[in-house]
Amino acid sequence: MISLFENYENLIELTQGSARGDQAIAFCPCHDDSNPSLSISLTDDKILFYCHSGCSQSELMRFCRNNNIQIGGFNAL
């Protein structure tokens, strides 16, 4: 099973993002993004994301599903 951190790294790589610890900014895959507008955060048990251009959570979750990125369901230590 891929760890939460590996999923976080994979999501950042797929969206051409850059991270500093548990925070990242990336290009949103759900619209034609010329300036990084996707915020990605890593918590103890899930990955959170928000598109500052207004893409819906369901669109972002669909992208994750289609790319085998698990964003939740991990046990916090």
Chimera marker file (.cmm) of the C-alpha trace (Angstrom):
<marker_set name="trace">
<marker id="1" x="0.000" y="0.000" z="0.000" r="1" g="1" b="0" radius="0.5"/>
<marker id="2" x="1.269" y="3.454" z="-0.896" r="1" g="1" b="0" radius="0.5"/>
<marker id="3" x="1.694" y="5.737" z="2.103" r="1" g="1" b="0" radius="0.5"/>
<marker id="4" x="-0.105" y="9.023" z="2.573" r="1" g="1" b="0" radius="0.5"/>
<marker id="5" x="3.167" y="10.906" z="2.010" r="1" g="1" b="0" radius="0.5"/>
<marker id="6" x="3.808" y="9.024" z="-1.258" r="1" g="1" b="0" radius="0.5"/>
<marker id="7" x="0.308" y="9.933" z="-2.452" r="1" g="1" b="0" radius="0.5"/>
<marker id="8" x="1.022" y="13.558" z="-1.532" r="1" g="1" b="0" radius="0.5"/>
<marker id="9" x="4.289" y="13.494" z="-3.482" r="1" g="1" b="0" radius="0.5"/>
<marker id="10" x="2.622" y="11.818" z="-6.475" r="1" g="1" b="0" radius="0.5"/>
<marker id="11" x="-0.136" y="14.449" z="-6.536" r="1" g="1" b="0" radius="0.5"/>
<marker id="12" x="2.434" y="17.249" z="-6.454" r="1" g="1" b="0" radius="0.5"/>
<marker id="13" x="4.405" y="15.634" z="-9.272" r="1" g="1" b="0" radius="0.5"/>
<marker id="14" x="1.287" y="15.104" z="-11.435" r="1" g="1" b="0" radius="0.5"/>
<marker id="15" x="0.256" y="18.750" z="-10.999" r="1" g="1" b="0" radius="0.5"/>
<marker id="16" x="3.767" y="20.168" z="-11.466" r="1" g="1" b="0" radius="0.5"/>
<marker id="17" x="3.709" y="21.610" z="-7.986" r="1" g="1" b="0" radius="0.5"/>
<marker id="18" x="6.299" y="22.695" z="-5.515" r="1" g="1" b="0" radius="0.5"/>
<marker id="19" x="6.170" y="21.834" z="-1.830" r="1" g="1" b="0" radius="0.5"/>
<marker id="20" x="7.580" y="23.133" z="1.391" r="1" g="1" b="0" radius="0.5"/>
<marker id="21" x="6.979" y="20.477" z="3.984" r="1" g="1" b="0" radius="0.5"/>
<marker id="22" x="3.278" y="19.770" z="4.288" r="1" g="1" b="0" radius="0.5"/>
<marker id="23" x="2.129" y="22.665" z="2.043" r="1" g="1" b="0" radius="0.5"/>
<marker id="24" x="2.278" y="22.846" z="-1.752" r="1" g="1" b="0" radius="0.5"/>
<marker id="25" x="1.108" y="25.022" z="-4.614" r="1" g="1" b="0" radius="0.5"/>
<marker id="26" x="0.457" y="23.501" z="-8.035" r="1" g="1" b="0" radius="0.5"/>
<marker id="27" x="-1.238" y="23.880" z="-11.384" r="1" g="1" b="0" radius="0.5"/>
<marker id="28" x="-4.864" y="22.794" z="-11.158" r="1" g="1" b="0" radius="0.5"/>
<marker id="29" x="-5.512" y="19.837" z="-13.475" r="1" g="1" b="0" radius="0.5"/>
<marker id="30" x="-9.215" y="20.695" z="-13.769" r="1" g="1" b="0" radius="0.5"/>
<marker id="31" x="-8.842" y="23.884" z="-15.807" r="1" g="1" b="0" radius="0.5"/>
<marker id="32" x="-6.333" y="25.567" z="-18.123" r="1" g="1" b="0" radius="0.5"/>
<marker id="33" x="-4.074" y="26.913" z="-15.400" r="1" g="1" b="0" radius="0.5"/>
<marker id="34" x="-1.262" y="29.297" z="-16.354" r="1" g="1" b="0" radius="0.5"/>
<marker id="35" x="-0.532" y="30.365" z="-12.762" r="1" g="1" b="0" radius="0.5"/>
<marker id="36" x="-0.506" y="27.773" z="-9.962" r="1" g="1" b="0" radius="0.5"/>
<marker id="37" x="-3.889" y="28.013" z="-8.265" r="1" g="1" b="0" radius="0.5"/>
<marker id="38" x="-4.139" y="24.673" z="-6.459" r="1" g="1" b="0" radius="0.5"/>
<marker id="39" x="-3.233" y="24.605" z="-2.763" r="1" g="1" b="0" radius="0.5"/>
<marker id="40" x="-2.392" y="21.160" z="-1.390" r="1" g="1" b="0" radius="0.5"/>
<marker id="41" x="-1.949" y="20.386" z="2.322" r="1" g="1" b="0" radius="0.5"/>
<marker id="42" x="-0.855" y="17.212" z="4.050" r="1" g="1" b="0" radius="0.5"/>
<marker id="43" x="-2.375" y="16.402" z="7.461" r="1" g="1" b="0" radius="0.5"/>
<marker id="44" x="-1.821" y="13.388" z="9.715" r="1" g="1" b="0" radius="0.5"/>
<marker id="45" x="-4.481" y="11.329" z="7.962" r="1" g="1" b="0" radius="0.5"/>
<marker id="46" x="-5.480" y="12.989" z="4.678" r="1" g="1" b="0" radius="0.5"/>
<marker id="47" x="-4.573" y="15.297" z="1.819" r="1" g="1" b="0" radius="0.5"/>
<marker id="48" x="-6.545" y="18.526" z="1.485" r="1" g="1" b="0" radius="0.5"/>
<marker id="49" x="-6.737" y="20.638" z="-1.659" r="1" g="1" b="0" radius="0.5"/>
<marker id="50" x="-8.398" y="23.836" z="-2.805" r="1" g="1" b="0" radius="0.5"/>
<marker id="51" x="-8.479" y="25.477" z="-6.244" r="1" g="1" b="0" radius="0.5"/>
<marker id="52" x="-8.358" y="29.263" z="-5.905" r="1" g="1" b="0" radius="0.5"/>
<marker id="53" x="-9.907" y="29.563" z="-9.391" r="1" g="1" b="0" radius="0.5"/>
<marker id="54" x="-13.085" y="27.825" z="-8.280" r="1" g="1" b="0" radius="0.5"/>
<marker id="55" x="-12.861" y="24.208" z="-9.443" r="1" g="1" b="0" radius="0.5"/>
<marker id="56" x="-15.108" y="21.965" z="-7.380" r="1" g="1" b="0" radius="0.5"/>
<marker id="57" x="-13.931" y="19.405" z="-4.873" r="1" g="1" b="0" radius="0.5"/>
<marker id="58" x="-15.706" y="16.713" z="-6.906" r="1" g="1" b="0" radius="0.5"/>
<marker id="59" x="-13.657" y="17.611" z="-10.014" r="1" g="1" b="0" radius="0.5"/>
<marker id="60" x="-10.443" y="17.445" z="-8.001" r="1" g="1" b="0" radius="0.5"/>
<marker id="61" x="-11.453" y="14.167" z="-6.371" r="1" g="1" b="0" radius="0.5"/>
<marker id="62" x="-12.249" y="12.705" z="-9.811" r="1" g="1" b="0" radius="0.5"/>
<marker id="63" x="-8.743" y="13.658" z="-10.967" r="1" g="1" b="0" radius="0.5"/>
<marker id="64" x="-7.257" y="11.929" z="-7.912" r="1" g="1" b="0" radius="0.5"/>
<marker id="65" x="-9.368" y="8.810" z="-8.456" r="1" g="1" b="0" radius="0.5"/>
<marker id="66" x="-8.445" y="8.646" z="-12.149" r="1" g="1" b="0" radius="0.5"/>
<marker id="67" x="-4.753" y="8.866" z="-11.210" r="1" g="1" b="0" radius="0.5"/>
<marker id="68" x="-4.893" y="6.407" z="-8.280" r="1" g="1" b="0" radius="0.5"/>
<marker id="69" x="-4.160" y="9.103" z="-5.691" r="1" g="1" b="0" radius="0.5"/>
<marker id="70" x="-5.675" y="8.195" z="-2.328" r="1" g="1" b="0" radius="0.5"/>
<marker id="71" x="-6.407" y="11.363" z="-0.353" r="1" g="1" b="0" radius="0.5"/>
<marker id="72" x="-7.970" y="9.961" z="2.811" r="1" g="1" b="0" radius="0.5"/>
<marker id="73" x="-8.659" y="6.872" z="4.835" r="1" g="1" b="0" radius="0.5"/>
<marker id="74" x="-5.253" y="6.747" z="6.507" r="1" g="1" b="0" radius="0.5"/>
<marker id="75" x="-4.858" y="6.198" z="10.222" r="1" g="1" b="0" radius="0.5"/>
<marker id="76" x="-3.204" y="9.048" z="12.083" r="1" g="1" b="0" radius="0.5"/>
<marker id="77" x="-0.247" y="7.964" z="14.182" r="1" g="1" b="0" radius="0.5"/>
<link id1="1" id2="2" r="1" g="1" b="0" radius="0.2"/>
<link id1="2" id2="3" r="1" g="1" b="0" radius="0.2"/>
<link id1="3" id2="4" r="1" g="1" b="0" radius="0.2"/>
<link id1="4" id2="5" r="1" g="1" b="0" radius="0.2"/>
<link id1="5" id2="6" r="1" g="1" b="0" radius="0.2"/>
<link id1="6" id2="7" r="1" g="1" b="0" radius="0.2"/>
<link id1="7" id2="8" r="1" g="1" b="0" radius="0.2"/>
<link id1="8" id2="9" r="1" g="1" b="0" radius="0.2"/>
<link id1="9" id2="10" r="1" g="1" b="0" radius="0.2"/>
<link id1="10" id2="11" r="1" g="1" b="0" radius="0.2"/>
<link id1="11" id2="12" r="1" g="1" b="0" radius="0.2"/>
<link id1="12" id2="13" r="1" g="1" b="0" radius="0.2"/>
<link id1="13" id2="14" r="1" g="1" b="0" radius="0.2"/>
<link id1="14" id2="15" r="1" g="1" b="0" radius="0.2"/>
<link id1="15" id2="16" r="1" g="1" b="0" radius="0.2"/>
<link id1="16" id2="17" r="1" g="1" b="0" radius="0.2"/>
<link id1="17" id2="18" r="1" g="1" b="0" radius="0.2"/>
<link id1="18" id2="19" r="1" g="1" b="0" radius="0.2"/>
<link id1="19" id2="20" r="1" g="1" b="0" radius="0.2"/>
<link id1="20" id2="21" r="1" g="1" b="0" radius="0.2"/>
<link id1="21" id2="22" r="1" g="1" b="0" radius="0.2"/>
<link id1="22" id2="23" r="1" g="1" b="0" radius="0.2"/>
<link id1="23" id2="24" r="1" g="1" b="0" radius="0.2"/>
<link id1="24" id2="25" r="1" g="1" b="0" radius="0.2"/>
<link id1="25" id2="26" r="1" g="1" b="0" radius="0.2"/>
<link id1="26" id2="27" r="1" g="1" b="0" radius="0.2"/>
<link id1="27" id2="28" r="1" g="1" b="0" radius="0.2"/>
<link id1="28" id2="29" r="1" g="1" b="0" radius="0.2"/>
<link id1="29" id2="30" r="1" g="1" b="0" radius="0.2"/>
<link id1="30" id2="31" r="1" g="1" b="0" radius="0.2"/>
<link id1="31" id2="32" r="1" g="1" b="0" radius="0.2"/>
<link id1="32" id2="33" r="1" g="1" b="0" radius="0.2"/>
<link id1="33" id2="34" r="1" g="1" b="0" radius="0.2"/>
<link id1="34" id2="35" r="1" g="1" b="0" radius="0.2"/>
<link id1="35" id2="36" r="1" g="1" b="0" radius="0.2"/>
<link id1="36" id2="37" r="1" g="1" b="0" radius="0.2"/>
<link id1="37" id2="38" r="1" g="1" b="0" radius="0.2"/>
<link id1="38" id2="39" r="1" g="1" b="0" radius="0.2"/>
<link id1="39" id2="40" r="1" g="1" b="0" radius="0.2"/>
<link id1="40" id2="41" r="1" g="1" b="0" radius="0.2"/>
<link id1="41" id2="42" r="1" g="1" b="0" radius="0.2"/>
<link id1="42" id2="43" r="1" g="1" b="0" radius="0.2"/>
<link id1="43" id2="44" r="1" g="1" b="0" radius="0.2"/>
<link id1="44" id2="45" r="1" g="1" b="0" radius="0.2"/>
<link id1="45" id2="46" r="1" g="1" b="0" radius="0.2"/>
<link id1="46" id2="47" r="1" g="1" b="0" radius="0.2"/>
<link id1="47" id2="48" r="1" g="1" b="0" radius="0.2"/>
<link id1="48" id2="49" r="1" g="1" b="0" radius="0.2"/>
<link id1="49" id2="50" r="1" g="1" b="0" radius="0.2"/>
<link id1="50" id2="51" r="1" g="1" b="0" radius="0.2"/>
<link id1="51" id2="52" r="1" g="1" b="0" radius="0.2"/>
<link id1="52" id2="53" r="1" g="1" b="0" radius="0.2"/>
<link id1="53" id2="54" r="1" g="1" b="0" radius="0.2"/>
<link id1="54" id2="55" r="1" g="1" b="0" radius="0.2"/>
<link id1="55" id2="56" r="1" g="1" b="0" radius="0.2"/>
<link id1="56" id2="57" r="1" g="1" b="0" radius="0.2"/>
<link id1="57" id2="58" r="1" g="1" b="0" radius="0.2"/>
<link id1="58" id2="59" r="1" g="1" b="0" radius="0.2"/>
<link id1="59" id2="60" r="1" g="1" b="0" radius="0.2"/>
<link id1="60" id2="61" r="1" g="1" b="0" radius="0.2"/>
<link id1="61" id2="62" r="1" g="1" b="0" radius="0.2"/>
<link id1="62" id2="63" r="1" g="1" b="0" radius="0.2"/>
<link id1="63" id2="64" r="1" g="1" b="0" radius="0.2"/>
<link id1="64" id2="65" r="1" g="1" b="0" radius="0.2"/>
<link id1="65" id2="66" r="1" g="1" b="0" radius="0.2"/>
<link id1="66" id2="67" r="1" g="1" b="0" radius="0.2"/>
<link id1="67" id2="68" r="1" g="1" b="0" radius="0.2"/>
<link id1="68" id2="69" r="1" g="1" b="0" radius="0.2"/>
<link id1="69" id2="70" r="1" g="1" b="0" radius="0.2"/>
<link id1="70" id2="71" r="1" g="1" b="0" radius="0.2"/>
<link id1="71" id2="72" r="1" g="1" b="0" radius="0.2"/>
<link id1="72" id2="73" r="1" g="1" b="0" radius="0.2"/>
<link id1="73" id2="74" r="1" g="1" b="0" radius="0.2"/>
<link id1="74" id2="75" r="1" g="1" b="0" radius="0.2"/>
<link id1="75" id2="76" r="1" g="1" b="0" radius="0.2"/>
<link id1="76" id2="77" r="1" g="1" b="0" radius="0.2"/>
</marker_set>
